[in-house]
Structures are given as structure tokens and as C-alpha cells.
Amino acid sequence: MEAKKGDMLVVHGRTVGHHDREAKIVEVLGDHGEPPYRVRFQDDGKECLVSPGPDSVVRHKGAPQPGR
């Protein structure tokens, strides 16, 4: 996984009733765009440090968004 500041991290809901969550990457702490990332979640504005798992994808800034 590789990301840059300003990209979006989408964490897919893993169980029924849990929706996908989107977070803006505000800082990349790994080498060459690798995790961990400091992110700000869109739904509640909370910031945290994440090391995304296989249930997450990076949506690069400026890339077309699915379904839009």
C-alpha cells in the first residue's frame, strides 16, 4: 500500500450494519508512502494513527471515484 498526504483511506465495513469509513491522510509516517498513516475520519473528525489492513484501500487524490 502506498499513499500521499491528501489521499483518502477507505476502510470497508467488515460486518453487517458497519458502513465503510473514509479518512483523509494528513501525514505519511512510513518510508516511500507506506504505512503507518495519520488520518482524519470524515464522519467524526477524529484523528488517529493507522496501519491499514486488507479491508482498506487508498483512493489517490485526483483519481476518479467509483460510482460518481
C-alpha positions in Angstrom: 0.0 0.0 0.0 1.3 3.4 -1.0 -0.3 6.8 -0.3 0.5 10.5 -0.2 -0.8 13.3 2.0 -4.2 14.3 0.8 -5.2 10.8 -0.4 -8.3 9.1 1.1 -8.2 5.9 3.0 -11.4 3.8 2.7 -11.9 1.2 5.5 -14.6 -1.2 4.4 -17.2 -2.3 7.0 -16.5 -6.0 7.9 -19.8 -7.0 9.4 -23.5 -6.3 8.7 -24.5 -2.9 9.9 -21.0 -1.4 9.8 -20.5 1.0 6.9 -17.4 2.0 5.1 -15.4 4.8 6.7 -13.4 7.4 4.8 -10.4 9.2 6.2 -8.2 11.8 4.8 -4.5 11.0 5.1 -2.9 14.0 6.8 0.6 12.6 7.3 2.6 9.6 5.9 4.9 8.2 8.5 6.4 5.2 6.6 9.1 5.2 4.0 8.1 5.7 0.3 4.4 6.2 1.1 4.0 3.1 3.2 2.0 2.9 6.5 1.5 4.0 9.2 -0.6 7.0 8.3 -2.1 9.7 10.5 -5.7 10.1 9.3 -8.7 12.3 10.0 -12.0 10.5 9.7 -14.7 12.3 7.6 -17.7 11.2 9.8 -16.5 12.5 13.2 -13.3 14.5 12.5 -11.2 12.3 14.9 -7.5 11.8 14.1 -5.6 8.7 14.7 -2.6 6.6 13.6 -3.5 3.6 11.4 -1.7 0.7 9.8 -4.4 -0.4 7.3 -5.2 -4.0 6.8 -6.5 -5.9 3.8 -10.0 -4.4 4.4 -8.7 -0.9 3.4 -7.9 0.8 0.1 -6.2 4.1 -0.8 -8.1 6.4 -3.2 -5.5 8.7 -4.6 -6.1 12.4 -4.8 -7.5 13.4 -8.2 -8.3 9.8 -9.2 -11.9 9.1 -10.4 -14.2 7.9 -7.7 -16.2 4.8 -8.2 -19.9 5.5 -8.7 -19.5 9.2 -9.3 
